[in-house]
Amino acid sequence: MDPELFKQRLEQFAELKQMKVPRSAARAEATEPEIIERGGESFSIDLDDNQTIGWEIKKLKPKKEICSDCDKLVTDRVLHFKVCSFPFDHWRASCKNCAKTQDPDTGRFTLTAVAASNVYTNHLKQNRSESRVLFRKPAK
């Protein structure tokens, strides 16, 4: 990949700083290109413009996007997932930015924490009659 294209792609996500060229104490004052001879050929390397020197990531840029559930512009949306055991074992997801909990029926983050508990309790009440039939003790 072209080094300039690679740098442009990295700059979309982070603030960059080019790493400094390591120099020995004897060459600390030198600014002229270094001449290298190999196999009968000689070529020069400019130490100030070295394409092999990497990039240091100073800071990641925040990701700004419109939330699909609350339709607000949010920075770095964070979703929390946890296992709840009441009224039965299930996963519950909540959005840190809009403080809403995911509705299990629609999949959208529209419920408050109390409303989500009520929804799961209602699911249990609806399915309780079915579970009693399935898990009833066998007759002797």
C-alpha positions as CSV (number, residue, x, y, z in Angstrom):
1,M,0.0,0.0,0.0
2,D,1.2,3.5,-0.8
3,P,2.5,5.2,2.5
4,E,0.6,8.4,1.8
5,L,-2.7,6.5,1.3
6,F,-2.0,4.5,4.5
7,K,-1.4,7.7,6.4
8,Q,-4.7,9.2,5.1
9,R,-6.7,6.2,6.2
10,L,-5.1,6.2,9.6
11,E,-5.9,9.9,10.0
12,Q,-9.6,9.2,9.6
13,F,-9.6,7.4,13.0
14,A,-6.7,8.9,14.9
15,E,-4.4,11.9,15.4
16,L,-0.9,10.9,14.2
17,K,2.6,11.9,14.9
18,Q,5.5,10.6,12.9
19,M,8.1,8.8,15.0
20,K,11.5,10.4,15.2
21,V,14.5,8.8,13.5
22,P,16.8,7.1,16.0
23,R,20.3,8.5,15.8
24,S,23.4,7.7,17.5
25,A,25.2,10.3,19.7
26,A,28.0,10.7,17.1
27,R,25.5,11.5,14.3
28,A,23.2,13.7,16.3
29,E,24.4,16.9,14.5
30,A,24.5,15.3,11.0
31,T,21.9,16.5,8.5
32,E,23.4,15.2,5.2
33,P,22.1,12.0,3.7
34,E,23.8,8.8,4.7
35,I,25.6,6.9,1.9
36,I,25.3,3.2,1.9
37,E,27.4,0.9,-0.4
38,R,26.3,-2.7,-1.1
39,G,27.2,-5.0,-3.9
40,G,29.3,-2.4,-5.7
41,E,26.4,0.0,-5.7
42,S,26.0,3.1,-3.6
43,F,22.9,4.9,-2.7
44,S,21.9,7.6,-0.2
45,I,19.3,7.7,2.5
46,D,17.9,11.0,3.7
47,L,17.4,10.5,7.4
48,D,14.8,13.3,7.6
49,D,12.5,11.7,5.0
50,N,12.5,8.0,5.8
51,Q,9.3,6.1,4.6
52,T,10.0,3.2,6.9
53,I,9.6,5.2,10.1
54,G,6.2,4.4,11.6
55,W,3.4,6.6,13.0
56,E,2.6,7.1,16.6
57,I,-1.0,7.3,17.5
58,K,-1.5,10.3,19.8
59,K,-5.2,10.1,20.3
60,L,-8.2,8.3,18.7
61,K,-10.8,10.5,17.2
62,P,-14.3,10.1,18.6
63,K,-16.8,8.4,16.3
64,K,-19.8,10.7,15.8
65,E,-23.0,9.2,14.3
66,I,-26.7,9.5,14.6
67,C,-28.2,7.0,17.0
68,S,-30.6,4.7,15.2
69,D,-32.9,4.5,18.2
70,C,-33.0,8.0,19.8
71,D,-32.1,9.9,16.5
72,K,-29.6,12.1,18.4
73,L,-26.0,12.8,17.4
74,V,-23.9,10.7,19.8
75,T,-20.2,10.4,20.2
76,D,-18.9,6.8,20.7
77,R,-22.1,5.0,21.4
78,V,-21.6,2.4,24.2
79,L,-24.0,-0.6,24.7
80,H,-24.0,-2.5,28.0
81,F,-25.0,-6.1,28.0
82,K,-25.8,-8.0,31.2
83,V,-27.4,-11.2,32.3
84,C,-30.5,-10.7,34.5
85,S,-32.0,-13.5,36.5
86,F,-35.3,-11.9,37.4
87,P,-38.0,-13.0,36.5
88,F,-36.0,-15.6,34.5
89,D,-32.5,-15.8,33.0
90,H,-32.1,-13.4,30.0
91,W,-29.7,-11.0,28.4
92,R,-30.6,-7.3,28.7
93,A,-29.0,-4.5,26.6
94,S,-28.9,-0.9,27.5
95,C,-27.5,2.2,25.7
96,K,-25.2,4.4,27.8
97,N,-25.9,7.5,25.7
98,C,-29.7,7.6,25.8
99,A,-30.2,5.6,29.0
100,K,-32.7,3.3,27.4
101,T,-33.1,-0.4,27.5
102,Q,-33.7,-2.6,24.5
103,D,-37.3,-3.8,23.9
104,P,-37.2,-7.6,23.4
105,D,-40.1,-7.5,21.0
106,T,-38.9,-4.7,18.6
107,G,-35.2,-4.7,19.2
108,R,-35.1,-0.9,19.6
109,F,-33.9,1.0,22.6
110,T,-37.1,2.6,23.8
111,L,-37.7,1.3,27.3
112,T,-36.6,2.6,30.7
113,A,-35.2,0.1,33.1
114,V,-38.5,-0.1,35.1
115,A,-40.5,-0.6,31.9
116,A,-38.1,-3.3,30.7
117,S,-38.6,-5.2,34.0
118,N,-42.4,-4.9,33.5
119,V,-42.1,-6.3,30.0
120,Y,-40.1,-9.3,31.1
121,T,-42.5,-9.9,34.0
122,N,-45.4,-9.8,31.5
123,H,-43.6,-12.3,29.3
124,L,-43.3,-14.6,32.3
125,K,-47.0,-14.3,33.2
126,Q,-48.0,-15.1,29.6
127,N,-45.8,-18.1,29.4
128,R,-46.5,-19.4,33.0
129,S,-49.6,-21.3,32.0
130,E,-47.7,-23.1,29.3
131,S,-44.8,-23.9,31.6
132,R,-47.1,-25.4,34.2
133,V,-48.4,-27.8,31.6
134,L,-44.9,-28.7,30.4
135,F,-43.3,-29.1,33.8
136,R,-46.1,-30.6,35.8
137,K,-45.3,-33.6,38.0
138,P,-46.2,-36.9,36.4
139,A,-49.2,-38.6,37.9
140,K,-48.6,-41.7,40.0
